[in-house]
Amino acid sequence: MTSIFRLLLLLSVSSVFIACDSDEPESEYYVRYTAIAEPLKEVNMYFTDETGDNTYLKAAMPDGKFQYCIGPVKRGFKAGLTVSYVTGGAVSFLSIEVAKDTEPFVIKSQGTNYFTQKYTIE
């Protein structure tokens, strides 16, 4: 009788571990980089792309708003954004936002009069 009880206990415990082992795919994340500068003033912008490399842009926007989305990326991705005016100086606003799968973007790092923002997806 004791051996049957042990066997049933072993089966029930192992089924809990098997049920917890999920075959769900790993979540995908999307990163949105935003910089707000003076309208028509040229900036140097570096941001981390999906491969972990820096992408460089030199541009001016009529409204001063720069926004770039990348993804999908996985947990552990290190997002980085560095922006300055070509003539020198910090832009007025920087942010890094992250969206998980189909959820909305959430601000994870932001600052005013900053050169750089960083965030690691955990």
Buried (B, 14 or more C-beta within 10 A) or exposed (E): EEEEEEEEEEEEEEEEEEEEEEEEEEEBBBBBBBBBBBEEBEBBBBBBBBEEEEBEEEEBBEEBEBEBEBBBBEEEBEBBBBBBBEEEBBBBBBBBBBBBEEEEBEEBBBBEEBEBBEBEBE
